[in-house]
Amino acid sequence: MKRNVAVVILVIFLCSVFTVTGLAQESITSDYQGLRPIVDFVGEENLSVLDLIGFKAANRAMKELPFNKGETNILALTDAGYVAKIADYTTEKALDGVMLTSGASRGKGNLINVHKPYNAPLWFAFFDKRSKDCVYLEADSEVLKTYLDREKTEREVALSDFMNLADEEIFTRVAKENIDANKLLTDPEPWQEKMVANVFGGNEFSIVTLSNVWAKGLPNDFLKCAELHDHICPGLISGYLIAEYVKKELPSADPRREYTVIAVPPWCKDDVLITIFETNVGHKRMFVKWLTKEQRAALPKDAKNVANIIIKEDQETGEREGIVVAFNWNKAFEGSGTNATDLRDFGTYKWWWVRLKMDLWLMDYLDRPETLVSTLKRFTVDSPGEIEKLKSAGVNPLVELGIMPGPAGETPSNPVVGAIAAIAIAIAGVIAHVVRIKRKKN
């Protein structure tokens, strides 16, 4: 009898152990089937609260817009994983949640990872190219930090509790708006009110320009430039056109090592040149030269739109040549039907209106850069020392290259320009000598 009781107790004990073990090993996907693609991709043991917030953001957008996983008419935008952080936690895992839930990806060209500073809020946006509707979700940093802290000590419980939270407990802002460019350009005042109200958490211009230009057609290399710049504006597009122009006019097999780029003056364009050519400041291939108001006024009429000096030092032949390029802003404003003065009208809708309108017009010229970009001067360089001088502090390279006059009494020291000046002086001397001889004869 005692033996039978012992056996029964042992059986009950073993059953309870197996039951508890089974419950402990039960996957979170048992309760949330939608998480299966994420769990299969990252592994159950690596699943994070950040994966879950990416899932929740995409899942909410799929209901709001609505759309099904994998639809290519949907664009996903987020600052997750670029450098945005939640306290000391990096946020790249949220990208997995977004991609595996929505089906958006870099390979499909419908995921934009927007550059924002490290302490910017974590946000997500989903744009439908057909309806032009956009859903924006901004994460609550404090809530996220709480659950990320818990994840360190009680991961399974923290994940389960996080999934039980309502969207309103996780996101400080959820907004749905129609951001069709044609609508905004035709009737800008209503959207201006929403811009002022920060309906997309202060990311309105970024999301509106990125989404509408993407809907028009955005090449992948330009998309990467836009990610770094965080929005698309006429200045950024001018940089893409300049880059395409330079590829044709001064081609290089190794731009990272052969090009020296002098931004004079700098503007948004230079983020493109850094991205396309890898001519980074840190690589000592990009140098920035600001022009004062007085210097800009001193530029000759044909050089008012000067943009960059690009010098190529051929790694095989050792030959050095350069071009000074300009971007025709007058033509861009005229062609797009906009006004340059509106760019600085930050008190009304005009500042974003003019940029959005020009964006859409300029995108039609990506394969025709010569329409708006031109060469002001082509020159040769005799030695590396000349390049060093052009890029060094305190030197105005436009003066050195004879593009603009220097301060009173200053003459360019560039050998090419100096030689031209010497020839001119010599010719003038000969003419003066001939005139004197004729006068003596008379």
C-alpha positions in Angstrom: 0.0 0.0 0.0 2.8 2.4 1.0 4.6 1.5 -2.2 1.5 2.4 -4.3 1.1 5.7 -2.5 4.8 6.5 -3.2 4.4 5.7 -6.8 1.3 7.9 -7.1 3.1 10.8 -5.4 6.1 10.3 -7.7 3.9 10.3 -10.8 2.1 13.5 -9.7 5.5 15.2 -9.0 6.9 14.2 -12.4 3.8 15.4 -14.2 3.9 18.8 -12.4 7.6 19.1 -13.3 6.9 18.4 -17.0 3.9 20.7 -16.9 5.9 23.6 -15.4 8.8 23.0 -17.8 6.5 22.9 -20.7 4.9 26.2 -19.7 8.4 27.8 -19.2 9.4 26.7 -22.6 6.2 27.9 -24.3 7.0 30.5 -26.9 5.6 34.0 -26.8 4.3 33.2 -30.3 1.7 30.9 -28.8 -0.2 34.0 -27.7 1.0 36.3 -30.5 1.2 34.5 -33.8 2.2 37.7 -35.6 5.6 37.6 -33.8 6.5 34.3 -35.5 8.5 35.9 -38.3 10.5 38.0 -35.9 11.2 35.1 -33.5 12.2 32.8 -36.4 14.6 35.5 -37.6 16.3 36.7 -34.4 15.8 33.6 -32.3 13.6 33.3 -29.2 16.5 33.9 -26.9 17.4 37.2 -28.6 13.9 38.6 -28.8 13.8 42.1 -27.3 11.3 44.8 -26.3 12.8 46.8 -29.2 11.7 44.1 -31.7 8.3 44.3 -30.1 7.9 48.0 -30.5 8.8 47.7 -34.2 6.2 45.0 -34.5 3.5 47.1 -32.7 4.3 50.2 -34.8 4.0 48.3 -38.1 1.0 46.4 -36.9 -0.9 49.6 -36.0 -0.1 51.1 -39.3 -1.2 48.0 -41.2 -4.6 48.5 -39.6 -4.8 52.2 -40.0 -3.8 52.6 -43.6 -4.6 49.7 -44.2 -2.1 47.4 -46.0 -0.9 43.8 -46.0 2.6 42.6 -45.4 4.9 43.0 -48.4 3.0 45.6 -50.3 5.5 47.7 -52.3 3.3 50.8 -52.4 4.1 51.2 -48.7 7.1 53.2 -47.5 8.4 52.8 -43.9 10.4 55.5 -42.3 12.1 55.5 -38.9 15.1 56.8 -37.0 15.5 53.5 -35.3 19.1 52.2 -35.3 20.7 55.2 -37.1 22.0 56.7 -33.9 18.7 57.3 -31.9 19.0 55.8 -28.4 16.7 55.2 -25.4 18.9 56.2 -22.5 21.9 53.9 -22.9 20.1 51.5 -25.2 20.6 51.5 -29.0 17.5 51.0 -31.1 18.6 49.0 -34.2 16.5 45.9 -33.1 13.3 47.9 -33.7 14.2 47.8 -37.4 13.8 44.0 -37.4 10.3 44.4 -36.0 9.4 46.9 -38.6 10.8 44.9 -41.6 9.5 41.5 -40.6 6.1 42.7 -39.8 5.4 45.2 -42.6 7.6 43.5 -45.3 9.3 46.8 -46.1 13.1 46.5 -46.7 16.1 48.2 -48.2 16.2 45.7 -51.0 12.7 46.6 -52.0 13.6 50.3 -51.8 10.7 51.1 -49.4 12.5 51.5 -46.1 14.2 54.8 -45.2 16.4 54.9 -42.1 16.4 58.6 -41.2 19.3 60.3 -39.5 18.4 62.1 -36.3 20.6 62.9 -33.3 21.3 60.3 -30.6 18.7 61.8 -28.2 15.9 62.2 -30.6 12.6 60.4 -29.9 12.2 57.0 -31.5 9.6 57.3 -34.2 8.0 55.3 -37.1 6.0 56.5 -40.1 4.3 54.5 -42.8 3.2 56.1 -46.1 0.8 54.7 -48.7 1.8 55.8 -52.2 -1.7 55.2 -53.6 -3.8 57.1 -51.0 -0.9 59.4 -49.8 -2.1 58.7 -46.3 0.6 58.6 -43.6 0.6 57.1 -40.1 3.1 58.5 -37.6 3.9 56.8 -34.2 6.3 58.2 -31.6 7.5 56.0 -28.8 7.4 56.9 -25.1 11.0 56.8 -24.1 10.3 56.4 -20.4 8.1 53.4 -20.9 10.6 51.8 -23.3 13.4 52.3 -20.8 11.4 50.7 -18.0 10.8 47.6 -20.0 14.4 47.4 -21.4 15.6 47.6 -17.8 13.3 44.8 -16.8 14.4 42.8 -19.8 17.8 42.4 -18.2 16.4 40.5 -15.2 13.1 39.1 -16.2 13.1 39.0 -19.9 10.2 36.6 -20.6 7.9 38.4 -18.2 8.9 41.8 -19.5 8.2 40.8 -23.1 4.8 39.4 -22.2 3.8 42.4 -20.1 5.0 44.7 -22.9 2.8 42.9 -25.5 -0.2 43.4 -23.1 0.2 47.2 -23.2 -2.2 49.2 -25.3 -0.7 51.3 -28.1 -1.7 54.4 -26.2 0.5 53.3 -23.3 3.6 52.8 -25.6 3.3 55.7 -28.1 3.0 59.3 -27.0 1.7 60.3 -30.4 -0.2 58.4 -33.1 -1.4 60.5 -36.0 -2.8 59.8 -39.4 -2.7 62.5 -42.1 -3.0 62.8 -45.9 0.3 64.3 -47.2 -0.3 64.3 -50.9 2.0 66.9 -52.4 -0.5 68.2 -54.9 -3.0 68.8 -52.1 -0.5 70.5 -49.9 0.8 72.8 -52.7 -2.7 73.7 -53.8 -4.1 74.4 -50.4 -1.1 74.9 -48.0 -2.8 76.8 -45.1 -4.4 73.7 -43.4 -1.1 71.8 -43.5 0.7 74.8 -42.2 -1.4 74.7 -39.1 -0.5 71.0 -38.6 3.2 71.9 -39.2 3.0 74.4 -36.4 1.2 71.9 -34.2 4.0 69.3 -34.8 1.5 66.7 -35.9 4.4 64.4 -36.7 6.5 65.4 -33.7 8.5 68.0 -35.5 9.4 65.6 -38.3 6.8 66.9 -40.7 9.1 68.4 -43.3 11.3 65.2 -43.3 8.4 62.9 -43.8 6.5 65.0 -46.3 9.5 65.5 -48.6 10.9 62.0 -48.3 7.5 60.4 -48.9 6.4 62.5 -51.8 9.8 62.3 -53.6 9.9 58.5 -53.0 6.4 58.3 -54.6 7.7 60.1 -57.6 10.8 57.8 -57.9 13.9 57.8 -55.7 17.1 56.1 -56.8 18.8 54.1 -54.1 22.0 56.1 -54.1 20.0 59.3 -53.6 18.0 57.6 -50.9 21.2 57.1 -49.0 22.0 60.8 -49.3 18.5 61.7 -48.1 18.9 59.5 -45.1 22.0 61.3 -44.0 20.5 64.7 -44.7 17.2 63.7 -43.0 15.0 65.3 -45.6 14.9 66.2 -49.3 15.3 69.8 -50.4 16.4 71.6 -53.5 19.9 72.0 -52.1 20.2 68.2 -51.7 19.0 67.6 -55.2 21.4 70.1 -56.5 24.2 68.1 -54.9 23.0 64.9 -56.7 23.0 66.8 -60.0 26.5 68.1 -59.4 27.7 64.6 -58.5 26.2 63.2 -61.8 27.8 66.1 -63.7 31.2 65.5 -62.2 31.1 61.8 -63.0 30.9 62.8 -66.7 33.1 65.8 -66.7 35.9 64.6 -64.4 35.5 60.8 -64.2 37.5 58.9 -61.6 38.2 55.3 -61.1 38.8 55.9 -57.4 37.0 59.1 -56.2 37.7 58.3 -52.5 41.4 58.8 -53.2 41.6 60.9 -56.3 39.1 63.7 -55.6 39.7 66.8 -53.4 36.4 68.6 -53.0 36.3 72.2 -51.9 32.8 73.4 -51.0 32.7 77.1 -51.7 30.2 78.0 -50.4 28.8 75.0 -48.6 25.2 74.0 -48.6 23.1 70.8 -48.6 24.7 69.6 -51.8 27.8 68.6 -49.9 26.1 65.8 -48.0 25.5 64.2 -51.4 29.1 64.5 -52.5 30.3 63.0 -49.3 27.9 60.1 -49.7 28.4 59.5 -53.5 32.2 59.9 -53.7 33.1 59.0 -50.1 35.0 62.4 -50.0 34.5 62.7 -46.2 35.8 65.5 -44.1 37.4 62.8 -41.9 39.1 61.4 -45.0 40.5 64.8 -45.6 38.8 64.9 -49.0 36.2 67.6 -48.3 37.1 71.2 -47.3 34.6 73.8 -46.5 35.0 77.5 -47.4 32.4 80.0 -46.3 31.9 83.2 -48.3 31.0 86.4 -46.4 28.2 88.7 -47.7 30.9 91.0 -49.0 32.7 88.2 -50.8 29.4 86.9 -52.4 28.7 90.5 -53.6 32.2 90.6 -55.2 31.6 87.5 -57.3 31.3 88.3 -61.0 27.8 87.8 -62.5 28.7 84.5 -64.2 30.1 83.1 -60.9 27.2 84.1 -58.6 26.1 80.5 -58.5 29.5 78.9 -57.8 29.2 75.7 -55.9 32.3 73.5 -55.8 35.9 73.1 -56.8 36.7 69.4 -57.6 40.3 68.5 -58.2 41.3 65.0 -59.5 44.8 63.6 -59.0 45.1 60.5 -61.2 46.6 57.7 -59.2 48.2 56.1 -62.3 49.4 59.0 -64.4 49.9 61.6 -61.6 48.1 64.2 -63.7 46.1 66.8 -61.8 43.2 68.7 -63.1 40.2 70.4 -61.7 36.9 72.1 -62.5 34.9 74.8 -60.8 31.2 74.1 -61.1 28.1 76.2 -60.6 24.4 75.4 -60.1 21.9 77.6 -62.0 19.5 78.6 -59.2 17.9 81.2 -61.4 16.8 78.6 -63.9 15.6 76.3 -61.2 13.4 78.9 -59.6 12.1 80.0 -63.0 11.4 76.5 -64.2 9.6 75.4 -61.0 7.6 78.6 -60.8 9.0 79.6 -57.4 10.6 82.6 -55.8 13.9 82.6 -54.0 12.7 85.1 -51.3 10.1 82.5 -50.2 12.9 80.3 -48.9 13.4 82.5 -45.8 9.7 83.1 -45.2 9.6 81.0 -42.0 6.6 82.9 -40.6 4.2 81.4 -43.2 3.8 78.2 -45.2 6.0 79.5 -48.0 9.4 78.2 -46.6 8.3 74.5 -47.0 6.0 75.1 -49.9 8.7 76.5 -52.2 11.1 73.6 -51.2 8.5 70.9 -51.8 7.5 72.4 -55.2 11.1 72.7 -56.3 11.8 69.1 -55.2 9.2 67.7 -57.5 10.4 69.8 -60.4 14.1 69.1 -59.9 13.6 65.3 -59.7 12.8 65.3 -63.4 16.4 66.4 -64.2 18.3 63.7 -62.3 19.5 62.2 -65.7 20.1 65.6 -67.2 22.4 67.4 -64.8 24.0 69.6 -67.5 20.6 71.4 -67.7 21.4 73.1 -64.4 25.1 72.4 -63.7 27.9 74.0 -65.6 31.7 74.4 -65.6 33.0 77.9 -64.7 36.6 77.0 -65.2 38.7 74.0 -66.0 42.3 74.1 -64.8 45.5 72.0 -64.4 47.6 71.7 -61.3 51.3 71.4 -61.4 52.1 70.1 -57.9 50.4 68.8 -54.7 51.5 72.0 -53.1 49.0 74.0 -55.2 46.2 71.8 -54.0 47.4 72.3 -50.4 47.2 76.0 -50.8 43.7 76.0 -52.3 42.3 74.0 -49.4 44.3 75.7 -46.6 42.8 78.0 -44.0 42.9 81.7 -44.8 43.0 81.2 -48.6 40.2 82.0 -50.9 40.5 79.4 -53.6 38.2 81.4 -55.9 40.7 84.3 -55.8 43.6 81.9 -56.4 41.9 80.5 -59.5 40.9 83.9 -60.9 37.2 83.3 -60.5 36.7 86.4 -58.4 38.9 89.4 -57.5 40.7 89.5 -54.2 40.9 92.4 -51.7 42.5 95.6 -53.0 46.1 95.1 -53.9 45.9 91.3 -53.6 47.0 89.2 -56.6 46.4 85.5 -57.1 49.4 83.3 -56.4 48.3 80.3 -58.3 50.9 79.6 -61.0 48.3 79.1 -63.8 46.6 82.4 -63.0 50.0 84.0 -62.4 51.2 82.9 -65.8 48.2 84.3 -67.5 48.7 87.6 -65.6 52.3 87.7 -66.6 51.5 87.2 -70.3 48.9 89.9 -70.1 51.4 92.3 -68.5 54.0 91.4 -71.2 51.5 92.0 -74.0 50.6 95.3 -72.5 54.3 96.2 -72.2 54.9 95.4 -75.9 51.9 97.5 -76.9 53.1 100.5 -74.8 56.6 100.2 -76.3 55.2 100.2 -79.9 53.1 103.2 -79.1 56.1 105.1 -77.7 58.1 104.3 -80.9 55.4 105.6 -83.1 55.1 108.8 -81.1 58.9 109.4 -81.5 58.7 108.9 -85.3 55.8 111.4 -85.5 
